Amino acid sequence: MELGAFSISLSVKDINKSKLFYESLGFQIFGGEIKQNWLIMKNNNCIIGLFQGMFEKNILTFNPGWDENAKNLDSFTDIRDLQKQLKAKGINILSEADETSEGPASFTLEDPDGNPILIHQHR
């Protein structure tokens, strides 16, 4: 099962302090808008998202159709097919993608410890 590019979305208290901290670890801004309280940062192939006031817990994020540079992949498994595969394995989907739709969509689930996982397809 190919889930796409992986990142962790961090719920931060102060995006400016977090930005400075992760820059000291070698991360650079890759996307986002600090004025809207969110940034995507990279250090080589490591990707983190900093989000202030948008959600309660850190979230594991996968992006089908993208590589680690947010470039479109020529071939990938559509999010609706991934959702069907997981449901067939008995995994509980918390919020589902519309399986009759096409293009961008997302669904969420939790691991056994309650860690949120977002599968988000941008195209």
CNS distance restraints for C-alpha pairs under 8 A (distance, minus, plus):
assign (resid   1 and name CA) (resid  82 and name CA) 7.55 0.50 0.50
assign (resid   2 and name CA) (resid  64 and name CA) 7.44 0.50 0.50
assign (resid   2 and name CA) (resid  76 and name CA) 7.42 0.50 0.50
assign (resid   2 and name CA) (resid  77 and name CA) 6.76 0.50 0.50
assign (resid   3 and name CA) (resid  62 and name CA) 5.78 0.50 0.50
assign (resid   3 and name CA) (resid  63 and name CA) 6.50 0.50 0.50
assign (resid   3 and name CA) (resid  64 and name CA) 5.28 0.50 0.50
assign (resid   3 and name CA) (resid  77 and name CA) 7.73 0.50 0.50
assign (resid   3 and name CA) (resid  82 and name CA) 7.78 0.50 0.50
assign (resid   3 and name CA) (resid 119 and name CA) 7.57 0.50 0.50
assign (resid   4 and name CA) (resid  62 and name CA) 5.61 0.50 0.50
assign (resid   4 and name CA) (resid  63 and name CA) 4.74 0.50 0.50
assign (resid   4 and name CA) (resid  64 and name CA) 4.00 0.50 0.50
assign (resid   4 and name CA) (resid  65 and name CA) 6.05 0.50 0.50
assign (resid   4 and name CA) (resid  66 and name CA) 5.88 0.50 0.50
assign (resid   4 and name CA) (resid  67 and name CA) 6.49 0.50 0.50
assign (resid   4 and name CA) (resid  76 and name CA) 7.78 0.50 0.50
assign (resid   5 and name CA) (resid  62 and name CA) 5.45 0.50 0.50
assign (resid   5 and name CA) (resid  63 and name CA) 5.04 0.50 0.50
assign (resid   5 and name CA) (resid  64 and name CA) 6.65 0.50 0.50
assign (resid   5 and name CA) (resid  65 and name CA) 7.96 0.50 0.50
assign (resid   5 and name CA) (resid  66 and name CA) 5.77 0.50 0.50
assign (resid   5 and name CA) (resid  67 and name CA) 5.10 0.50 0.50
assign (resid   5 and name CA) (resid  68 and name CA) 5.13 0.50 0.50
assign (resid   5 and name CA) (resid  70 and name CA) 7.89 0.50 0.50
assign (resid   6 and name CA) (resid  47 and name CA) 7.20 0.50 0.50
assign (resid   6 and name CA) (resid  60 and name CA) 7.55 0.50 0.50
assign (resid   6 and name CA) (resid  61 and name CA) 5.75 0.50 0.50
assign (resid   6 and name CA) (resid  62 and name CA) 4.66 0.50 0.50
assign (resid   6 and name CA) (resid  63 and name CA) 6.64 0.50 0.50
assign (resid   6 and name CA) (resid  68 and name CA) 7.25 0.50 0.50
assign (resid   7 and name CA) (resid  46 and name CA) 7.16 0.50 0.50
assign (resid   7 and name CA) (resid  47 and name CA) 4.89 0.50 0.50
assign (resid   7 and name CA) (resid  48 and name CA) 5.31 0.50 0.50
assign (resid   7 and name CA) (resid  49 and name CA) 7.13 0.50 0.50
assign (resid   7 and name CA) (resid  60 and name CA) 6.35 0.50 0.50
assign (resid   7 and name CA) (resid  61 and name CA) 5.22 0.50 0.50
assign (resid   7 and name CA) (resid  62 and name CA) 6.52 0.50 0.50
assign (resid   8 and name CA) (resid  47 and name CA) 6.87 0.50 0.50
assign (resid   8 and name CA) (resid  48 and name CA) 5.01 0.50 0.50
assign (resid   8 and name CA) (resid  49 and name CA) 6.17 0.50 0.50
assign (resid   8 and name CA) (resid  58 and name CA) 7.07 0.50 0.50
assign (resid   8 and name CA) (resid  59 and name CA) 5.83 0.50 0.50
assign (resid   8 and name CA) (resid  60 and name CA) 4.73 0.50 0.50
assign (resid   8 and name CA) (resid  61 and name CA) 5.65 0.50 0.50
assign (resid   9 and name CA) (resid  48 and name CA) 5.80 0.50 0.50
assign (resid   9 and name CA) (resid  49 and name CA) 4.39 0.50 0.50
assign (resid   9 and name CA) (resid  50 and name CA) 6.07 0.50 0.50
assign (resid   9 and name CA) (resid  51 and name CA) 6.98 0.50 0.50
assign (resid   9 and name CA) (resid  58 and name CA) 5.60 0.50 0.50
assign (resid   9 and name CA) (resid  59 and name CA) 5.00 0.50 0.50
assign (resid   9 and name CA) (resid  60 and name CA) 6.28 0.50 0.50
assign (resid   9 and name CA) (resid  61 and name CA) 6.66 0.50 0.50
assign (resid  10 and name CA) (resid  48 and name CA) 7.13 0.50 0.50
assign (resid  10 and name CA) (resid  49 and name CA) 5.83 0.50 0.50
assign (resid  10 and name CA) (resid  50 and name CA) 5.07 0.50 0.50
assign (resid  10 and name CA) (resid  51 and name CA) 5.99 0.50 0.50
assign (resid  10 and name CA) (resid  57 and name CA) 7.39 0.50 0.50
assign (resid  10 and name CA) (resid  58 and name CA) 4.60 0.50 0.50
assign (resid  10 and name CA) (resid  59 and name CA) 6.60 0.50 0.50
assign (resid  11 and name CA) (resid  50 and name CA) 6.39 0.50 0.50
assign (resid  11 and name CA) (resid  51 and name CA) 5.11 0.50 0.50
assign (resid  11 and name CA) (resid  52 and name CA) 5.82 0.50 0.50
assign (resid  11 and name CA) (resid  53 and name CA) 7.11 0.50 0.50
assign (resid  11 and name CA) (resid  54 and name CA) 7.21 0.50 0.50
assign (resid  11 and name CA) (resid  55 and name CA) 6.26 0.50 0.50
assign (resid  11 and name CA) (resid  56 and name CA) 6.34 0.50 0.50
assign (resid  11 and name CA) (resid  57 and name CA) 5.94 0.50 0.50
assign (resid  11 and name CA) (resid  58 and name CA) 5.34 0.50 0.50
assign (resid  12 and name CA) (resid  18 and name CA) 6.95 0.50 0.50
assign (resid  12 and name CA) (resid  50 and name CA) 6.32 0.50 0.50
assign (resid  12 and name CA) (resid  51 and name CA) 5.81 0.50 0.50
assign (resid  12 and name CA) (resid  52 and name CA) 4.97 0.50 0.50
assign (resid  12 and name CA) (resid  53 and name CA) 7.39 0.50 0.50
assign (resid  13 and name CA) (resid  52 and name CA) 5.87 0.50 0.50
assign (resid  13 and name CA) (resid  53 and name CA) 7.33 0.50 0.50
assign (resid  14 and name CA) (resid  18 and name CA) 6.21 0.50 0.50
assign (resid  14 and name CA) (resid  52 and name CA) 6.52 0.50 0.50
assign (resid  15 and name CA) (resid  19 and name CA) 5.89 0.50 0.50
assign (resid  15 and name CA) (resid  34 and name CA) 7.40 0.50 0.50
assign (resid  15 and name CA) (resid  37 and name CA) 6.42 0.50 0.50
assign (resid  15 and name CA) (resid  38 and name CA) 7.37 0.50 0.50
assign (resid  15 and name CA) (resid  50 and name CA) 6.67 0.50 0.50
assign (resid  15 and name CA) (resid  51 and name CA) 7.01 0.50 0.50
assign (resid  15 and name CA) (resid  52 and name CA) 5.88 0.50 0.50
assign (resid  16 and name CA) (resid  20 and name CA) 6.33 0.50 0.50
assign (resid  16 and name CA) (resid  34 and name CA) 7.92 0.50 0.50
assign (resid  17 and name CA) (resid  21 and name CA) 6.16 0.50 0.50
assign (resid  18 and name CA) (resid  22 and name CA) 6.13 0.50 0.50
assign (resid  18 and name CA) (resid  50 and name CA) 7.45 0.50 0.50
assign (resid  19 and name CA) (resid  23 and name CA) 6.05 0.50 0.50
assign (resid  19 and name CA) (resid  50 and name CA) 7.72 0.50 0.50
assign (resid  20 and name CA) (resid  24 and name CA) 6.27 0.50 0.50
assign (resid  21 and name CA) (resid  25 and name CA) 6.75 0.50 0.50
assign (resid  22 and name CA) (resid  26 and name CA) 6.59 0.50 0.50
assign (resid  22 and name CA) (resid  27 and name CA) 5.47 0.50 0.50
assign (resid  22 and name CA) (resid  28 and name CA) 7.93 0.50 0.50
assign (resid  23 and name CA) (resid  27 and name CA) 4.66 0.50 0.50
assign (resid  23 and name CA) (resid  28 and name CA) 5.98 0.50 0.50
assign (resid  26 and name CA) (resid  43 and name CA) 5.91 0.50 0.50
assign (resid  27 and name CA) (resid  41 and name CA) 5.77 0.50 0.50
assign (resid  27 and name CA) (resid  42 and name CA) 5.01 0.50 0.50
assign (resid  27 and name CA) (resid  43 and name CA) 4.46 0.50 0.50
assign (resid  28 and name CA) (resid  41 and name CA) 5.25 0.50 0.50
assign (resid  28 and name CA) (resid  42 and name CA) 5.39 0.50 0.50
assign (resid  28 and name CA) (resid  43 and name CA) 6.48 0.50 0.50
assign (resid  29 and name CA) (resid  39 and name CA) 6.85 0.50 0.50
assign (resid  29 and name CA) (resid  40 and name CA) 6.03 0.50 0.50
assign (resid  29 and name CA) (resid  41 and name CA) 4.44 0.50 0.50
assign (resid  29 and name CA) (resid  42 and name CA) 6.53 0.50 0.50
assign (resid  30 and name CA) (resid  39 and name CA) 7.57 0.50 0.50
assign (resid  30 and name CA) (resid  40 and name CA) 5.34 0.50 0.50
assign (resid  30 and name CA) (resid  41 and name CA) 4.95 0.50 0.50
assign (resid  30 and name CA) (resid  42 and name CA) 6.07 0.50 0.50
assign (resid  31 and name CA) (resid  39 and name CA) 5.85 0.50 0.50
assign (resid  31 and name CA) (resid  40 and name CA) 4.85 0.50 0.50
assign (resid  31 and name CA) (resid  41 and name CA) 6.87 0.50 0.50
assign (resid  32 and name CA) (resid  38 and name CA) 5.63 0.50 0.50
assign (resid  32 and name CA) (resid  39 and name CA) 4.20 0.50 0.50
assign (resid  32 and name CA) (resid  40 and name CA) 5.58 0.50 0.50
assign (resid  33 and name CA) (resid  37 and name CA) 6.55 0.50 0.50
assign (resid  33 and name CA) (resid  38 and name CA) 5.56 0.50 0.50
assign (resid  33 and name CA) (resid  39 and name CA) 5.74 0.50 0.50
assign (resid  34 and name CA) (resid  38 and name CA) 5.30 0.50 0.50
assign (resid  34 and name CA) (resid  39 and name CA) 5.92 0.50 0.50
assign (resid  37 and name CA) (resid  50 and name CA) 7.84 0.50 0.50
assign (resid  37 and name CA) (resid  51 and name CA) 5.90 0.50 0.50
assign (resid  37 and name CA) (resid  52 and name CA) 5.24 0.50 0.50
assign (resid  37 and name CA) (resid  53 and name CA) 7.55 0.50 0.50
assign (resid  38 and name CA) (resid  49 and name CA) 7.12 0.50 0.50
assign (resid  38 and name CA) (resid  50 and name CA) 5.41 0.50 0.50
assign (resid  38 and name CA) (resid  51 and name CA) 4.52 0.50 0.50
assign (resid  38 and name CA) (resid  52 and name CA) 6.42 0.50 0.50
assign (resid  39 and name CA) (resid  49 and name CA) 5.64 0.50 0.50
assign (resid  39 and name CA) (resid  50 and name CA) 5.14 0.50 0.50
assign (resid  39 and name CA) (resid  51 and name CA) 6.78 0.50 0.50
assign (resid  40 and name CA) (resid  47 and name CA) 7.08 0.50 0.50
assign (resid  40 and name CA) (resid  48 and name CA) 5.82 0.50 0.50
assign (resid  40 and name CA) (resid  49 and name CA) 4.34 0.50 0.50
assign (resid  40 and name CA) (resid  50 and name CA) 6.32 0.50 0.50
assign (resid  41 and name CA) (resid  47 and name CA) 5.79 0.50 0.50
assign (resid  41 and name CA) (resid  48 and name CA) 5.35 0.50 0.50
assign (resid  41 and name CA) (resid  49 and name CA) 6.17 0.50 0.50
assign (resid  41 and name CA) (resid  50 and name CA) 7.78 0.50 0.50
assign (resid  42 and name CA) (resid  46 and name CA) 5.53 0.50 0.50
assign (resid  42 and name CA) (resid  47 and name CA) 4.61 0.50 0.50
assign (resid  42 and name CA) (resid  48 and name CA) 6.48 0.50 0.50
assign (resid  43 and name CA) (resid  47 and name CA) 6.68 0.50 0.50
assign (resid  45 and name CA) (resid  68 and name CA) 6.16 0.50 0.50
assign (resid  45 and name CA) (resid  69 and name CA) 7.98 0.50 0.50
assign (resid  46 and name CA) (resid  68 and name CA) 7.93 0.50 0.50
assign (resid  47 and name CA) (resid  68 and name CA) 7.49 0.50 0.50
assign (resid  51 and name CA) (resid  55 and name CA) 7.66 0.50 0.50
assign (resid  57 and name CA) (resid 115 and name CA) 7.82 0.50 0.50
assign (resid  57 and name CA) (resid 116 and name CA) 7.47 0.50 0.50
assign (resid  58 and name CA) (resid 115 and name CA) 7.66 0.50 0.50
assign (resid  58 and name CA) (resid 116 and name CA) 7.29 0.50 0.50
assign (resid  59 and name CA) (resid 115 and name CA) 6.88 0.50 0.50
assign (resid  59 and name CA) (resid 116 and name CA) 5.12 0.50 0.50
assign (resid  59 and name CA) (resid 117 and name CA) 5.58 0.50 0.50
assign (resid  59 and name CA) (resid 118 and name CA) 6.74 0.50 0.50
assign (resid  60 and name CA) (resid 115 and name CA) 7.66 0.50 0.50
assign (resid  60 and name CA) (resid 116 and name CA) 6.38 0.50 0.50
assign (resid  60 and name CA) (resid 117 and name CA) 4.73 0.50 0.50
assign (resid  60 and name CA) (resid 118 and name CA) 6.21 0.50 0.50
assign (resid  61 and name CA) (resid 117 and name CA) 5.85 0.50 0.50
assign (resid  61 and name CA) (resid 118 and name CA) 4.81 0.50 0.50
assign (resid  61 and name CA) (resid 119 and name CA) 5.94 0.50 0.50
assign (resid  61 and name CA) (resid 120 and name CA) 7.32 0.50 0.50
assign (resid  62 and name CA) (resid 117 and name CA) 7.89 0.50 0.50
assign (resid  62 and name CA) (resid 118 and name CA) 6.37 0.50 0.50
assign (resid  62 and name CA) (resid 119 and name CA) 4.91 0.50 0.50
assign (resid  62 and name CA) (resid 120 and name CA) 6.24 0.50 0.50
assign (resid  63 and name CA) (resid 119 and name CA) 6.01 0.50 0.50
assign (resid  63 and name CA) (resid 120 and name CA) 5.05 0.50 0.50
assign (resid  63 and name CA) (resid 121 and name CA) 5.28 0.50 0.50
assign (resid  63 and name CA) (resid 122 and name CA) 7.26 0.50 0.50
assign (resid  64 and name CA) (resid  76 and name CA) 6.50 0.50 0.50
assign (resid  64 and name CA) (resid  77 and name CA) 6.76 0.50 0.50
assign (resid  64 and name CA) (resid  78 and name CA) 6.87 0.50 0.50
assign (resid  64 and name CA) (resid  79 and name CA) 6.62 0.50 0.50
assign (resid  64 and name CA) (resid 119 and name CA) 7.43 0.50 0.50
assign (resid  64 and name CA) (resid 120 and name CA) 6.81 0.50 0.50
assign (resid  64 and name CA) (resid 121 and name CA) 5.23 0.50 0.50
assign (resid  64 and name CA) (resid 122 and name CA) 7.80 0.50 0.50
assign (resid  65 and name CA) (resid  72 and name CA) 5.63 0.50 0.50
assign (resid  65 and name CA) (resid  73 and name CA) 5.17 0.50 0.50
assign (resid  65 and name CA) (resid  74 and name CA) 7.79 0.50 0.50
assign (resid  65 and name CA) (resid  75 and name CA) 7.23 0.50 0.50
assign (resid  65 and name CA) (resid  76 and name CA) 5.34 0.50 0.50
assign (resid  65 and name CA) (resid  77 and name CA) 7.41 0.50 0.50
assign (resid  65 and name CA) (resid  78 and name CA) 7.63 0.50 0.50
assign (resid  65 and name CA) (resid 121 and name CA) 6.55 0.50 0.50
assign (resid  65 and name CA) (resid 122 and name CA) 7.42 0.50 0.50
assign (resid  65 and name CA) (resid 123 and name CA) 7.15 0.50 0.50
assign (resid  66 and name CA) (resid  70 and name CA) 5.15 0.50 0.50
assign (resid  66 and name CA) (resid  71 and name CA) 5.30 0.50 0.50
assign (resid  66 and name CA) (resid  72 and name CA) 4.77 0.50 0.50
assign (resid  66 and name CA) (resid  73 and name CA) 5.49 0.50 0.50
assign (resid  67 and name CA) (resid  71 and name CA) 5.46 0.50 0.50
assign (resid  67 and name CA) (resid  72 and name CA) 6.64 0.50 0.50
assign (resid  67 and name CA) (resid  73 and name CA) 6.46 0.50 0.50
assign (resid  77 and name CA) (resid  81 and name CA) 6.56 0.50 0.50
assign (resid  77 and name CA) (resid  82 and name CA) 6.71 0.50 0.50
assign (resid  78 and name CA) (resid  82 and name CA) 6.47 0.50 0.50
assign (resid  78 and name CA) (resid 121 and name CA) 7.81 0.50 0.50
assign (resid  79 and name CA) (resid  83 and name CA) 6.13 0.50 0.50
assign (resid  79 and name CA) (resid  97 and name CA) 7.70 0.50 0.50
assign (resid  79 and name CA) (resid 105 and name CA) 7.05 0.50 0.50
assign (resid  79 and name CA) (resid 106 and name CA) 7.13 0.50 0.50
assign (resid  79 and name CA) (resid 119 and name CA) 7.45 0.50 0.50
assign (resid  79 and name CA) (resid 120 and name CA) 7.52 0.50 0.50
assign (resid  79 and name CA) (resid 121 and name CA) 6.31 0.50 0.50
assign (resid  80 and name CA) (resid  84 and name CA) 6.27 0.50 0.50
assign (resid  80 and name CA) (resid  97 and name CA) 6.50 0.50 0.50
assign (resid  80 and name CA) (resid  98 and name CA) 7.44 0.50 0.50
assign (resid  80 and name CA) (resid  99 and name CA) 5.41 0.50 0.50
assign (resid  81 and name CA) (resid  85 and name CA) 6.20 0.50 0.50
assign (resid  82 and name CA) (resid  86 and name CA) 6.25 0.50 0.50
assign (resid  83 and name CA) (resid  87 and name CA) 6.14 0.50 0.50
assign (resid  83 and name CA) (resid  93 and name CA) 7.84 0.50 0.50
assign (resid  83 and name CA) (resid  96 and name CA) 7.70 0.50 0.50
assign (resid  83 and name CA) (resid  97 and name CA) 7.62 0.50 0.50
assign (resid  83 and name CA) (resid 107 and name CA) 7.56 0.50 0.50
assign (resid  84 and name CA) (resid  88 and name CA) 6.09 0.50 0.50
assign (resid  85 and name CA) (resid  89 and name CA) 6.46 0.50 0.50
assign (resid  86 and name CA) (resid  90 and name CA) 6.59 0.50 0.50
assign (resid  86 and name CA) (resid  91 and name CA) 5.45 0.50 0.50
assign (resid  86 and name CA) (resid  92 and name CA) 7.99 0.50 0.50
assign (resid  87 and name CA) (resid  91 and name CA) 5.15 0.50 0.50
assign (resid  87 and name CA) (resid  92 and name CA) 6.62 0.50 0.50
assign (resid  87 and name CA) (resid  93 and name CA) 7.12 0.50 0.50
assign (resid  92 and name CA) (resid 109 and name CA) 6.54 0.50 0.50
assign (resid  92 and name CA) (resid 110 and name CA) 7.93 0.50 0.50
assign (resid  93 and name CA) (resid 107 and name CA) 7.13 0.50 0.50
assign (resid  93 and name CA) (resid 108 and name CA) 6.03 0.50 0.50
assign (resid  93 and name CA) (resid 109 and name CA) 4.90 0.50 0.50
assign (resid  93 and name CA) (resid 110 and name CA) 7.91 0.50 0.50
assign (resid  94 and name CA) (resid 107 and name CA) 7.35 0.50 0.50
assign (resid  94 and name CA) (resid 108 and name CA) 5.43 0.50 0.50
assign (resid  94 and name CA) (resid 109 and name CA) 5.10 0.50 0.50
assign (resid  94 and name CA) (resid 110 and name CA) 7.62 0.50 0.50
assign (resid  95 and name CA) (resid 107 and name CA) 5.24 0.50 0.50
assign (resid  95 and name CA) (resid 108 and name CA) 5.23 0.50 0.50
assign (resid  95 and name CA) (resid 109 and name CA) 7.21 0.50 0.50
assign (resid  96 and name CA) (resid 106 and name CA) 7.05 0.50 0.50
assign (resid  96 and name CA) (resid 107 and name CA) 4.68 0.50 0.50
assign (resid  96 and name CA) (resid 108 and name CA) 6.81 0.50 0.50
assign (resid  97 and name CA) (resid 105 and name CA) 5.74 0.50 0.50
assign (resid  97 and name CA) (resid 106 and name CA) 5.33 0.50 0.50
assign (resid  97 and name CA) (resid 107 and name CA) 5.21 0.50 0.50
assign (resid  98 and name CA) (resid 105 and name CA) 7.59 0.50 0.50
assign (resid 103 and name CA) (resid 121 and name CA) 7.55 0.50 0.50
assign (resid 103 and name CA) (resid 122 and name CA) 7.30 0.50 0.50
assign (resid 103 and name CA) (resid 123 and name CA) 4.92 0.50 0.50
assign (resid 104 and name CA) (resid 120 and name CA) 7.60 0.50 0.50
assign (resid 104 and name CA) (resid 121 and name CA) 5.16 0.50 0.50
assign (resid 104 and name CA) (resid 122 and name CA) 4.70 0.50 0.50
assign (resid 104 and name CA) (resid 123 and name CA) 4.64 0.50 0.50
assign (resid 105 and name CA) (resid 120 and name CA) 6.05 0.50 0.50
assign (resid 105 and name CA) (resid 121 and name CA) 5.40 0.50 0.50
assign (resid 105 and name CA) (resid 122 and name CA) 6.92 0.50 0.50
assign (resid 106 and name CA) (resid 118 and name CA) 7.08 0.50 0.50
assign (resid 106 and name CA) (resid 119 and name CA) 5.45 0.50 0.50
assign (resid 106 and name CA) (resid 120 and name CA) 4.27 0.50 0.50
assign (resid 106 and name CA) (resid 121 and name CA) 6.05 0.50 0.50
assign (resid 107 and name CA) (resid 118 and name CA) 6.11 0.50 0.50
assign (resid 107 and name CA) (resid 119 and name CA) 5.47 0.50 0.50
assign (resid 107 and name CA) (resid 120 and name CA) 6.71 0.50 0.50
assign (resid 108 and name CA) (resid 116 and name CA) 7.10 0.50 0.50
assign (resid 108 and name CA) (resid 117 and name CA) 5.62 0.50 0.50
assign (resid 108 and name CA) (resid 118 and name CA) 4.68 0.50 0.50
assign (resid 108 and name CA) (resid 119 and name CA) 6.20 0.50 0.50
assign (resid 109 and name CA) (resid 116 and name CA) 6.03 0.50 0.50
assign (resid 109 and name CA) (resid 117 and name CA) 5.29 0.50 0.50
assign (resid 109 and name CA) (resid 118 and name CA) 6.77 0.50 0.50
assign (resid 110 and name CA) (resid 114 and name CA) 5.23 0.50 0.50
assign (resid 110 and name CA) (resid 115 and name CA) 5.26 0.50 0.50
assign (resid 110 and name CA) (resid 116 and name CA) 4.53 0.50 0.50
assign (resid 110 and name CA) (resid 117 and name CA) 5.59 0.50 0.50
assign (resid 111 and name CA) (resid 115 and name CA) 5.35 0.50 0.50
assign (resid 111 and name CA) (resid 116 and name CA) 6.72 0.50 0.50
assign (resid 111 and name CA) (resid 117 and name CA) 7.30 0.50 0.50
